[in-house]
Amino acid sequence: MIFLRGKGIVISKKDIEEADRYITIFMEDYGKVSTVIKGIRKSKKRDKTAVDILSLTDFQFYKKMIV
């Protein structure tokens, strides 16, 4: 897995399952990226407003290598 980080704007979000959220981000360095944030809706510690639509946020995530 590769660790990536950079600034991006959230362009869409969709709640999935009980506590997860699927988001699409447009990032400066990587273009359009889609990812799942596990446990965001149940967590009391995480800032849920950081992934609202049209918010500019610093993201850190892992990219899976598909073989």
WOSUL-V907058 format. One record per backbone hydrogen bond with DSSP energy under -1.0 kcal/mol. NH is the residue of the N-H (numbers start at 1). CO is the residue of the C=O. Records with the same first field share a line. If there is no record, write none. Layout:
NH = CO  CO
This chain:
2 = 63
4 = 61
6 = 59
8 = 57
9 = 26
10 = 55
11 = 24
12 = 24
14 = 22
16 = 20
20 = 16
21 = 37
22 = 14
23 = 35
24 = 12
25 = 33
26 = 9
27 = 31
28 = 7
31 = 27
33 = 25
35 = 23
37 = 21
41 = 19
43 = 39
50 = 47
51 = 48
52 = 49
54 = 10
55 = 52
57 = 8
59 = 6
61 = 4
63 = 2
